[in-house]
Amino acid sequence: MRFPRTGHDVPSLSRRQVLTGFGAAAGSLLLPSSAWTAAPAAGAGYIDVHHHVFPPEFLTVARANSVSPAAIEQWTLARTLEEMDRNGIASAVASITQPGVWFGDVEQGRRLARQCNEYMAKLAADHPGRFGFFGALPLPDTEGSLRELAYALDTLKADGIGMMTSHGDKWAGDPQFAPVLEELNRRKAVVYYHPTGADCCRTLMSSVTPNLIEYPHDTARAITSLLFTGSLMKYRDIRFLFSHAGGTLPVLAGRIAQLATPKDRAEKMPQGLGAELARLHYEMANAANRAAWGALTSVVPVSQIMLGSDYPYVPVGATNDGLATLGMTATELRAVRRDNALKLLPRFRG
């Protein structure tokens, strides 16, 4: 599928222009440096890799498209910093929540991606060490996404790229997204997948909201899509990070390995499904319980697992406190809360 060029593309700014003069719109939600609480001592605090922020332009479009739950409307940067400090979070990696910046219009998607990325870059610059960010892309607009990922990574110095598990009826490994994955692979980028409600399944049960089971199912679909399209084999240099302990994929891993055809096993997972899953990265938002932890650690080493909160939809403490109940050693707990993230996110190593 191809998308037309817009009448005017989103202009690019220099890094200096972005970080010193982002404009008044973002300023309504950003705090001056004197207004925020200091981070925990260097090396002592935790890193939250699943942490949402809400640029004012995103809020406007979300409201217009009836995507504006109470958690969004009540969000402020002041509350975010208070929540981080209360739970020992030294740093958070900001990202845009589902459904992302695509609402069906090419020009709007490109503009909104740019506005969200510049907002998050300004947030990181104004609060050094406290925030990083995963750049947003206007997928399924391939041309706009290629341009925006270059701007986010090269000019804004994003820590990686944030993507949705599906768009319409296409999941992460669909050939439509191959040009974007190829470029991210060339750059050896961190790619964070956040779940969304797929078109097929968002309203299957009128009494069950998608966040209960569809989001973890969509994460499993995304990983399976990347696996069976050969994307995990082809794009070996992308460092993939998935939400919510991999969704339902860890529970299904044995079934997938057993029922995959001999051809798929030979071509898509020659070292076994376990080896493919064990090189991916996962965060624990909404999953800091023994059932999810047991499923994930049955196929993945602790070295691949990180703290994620899904704030503001879920209190930071729900994951951070829950991790302490899972029987990890002190070394393992520190690795999940901080050290594993440092391997992917050099911004926070200094």
Summary of the structure (lengths in Angstrom):
residues: 350
radius of gyration: 19.2
end to end distance: 43.0
largest distance: 61.0
contacts: 1185
relative contact order: 0.13
helix: 49%
strand: 13%
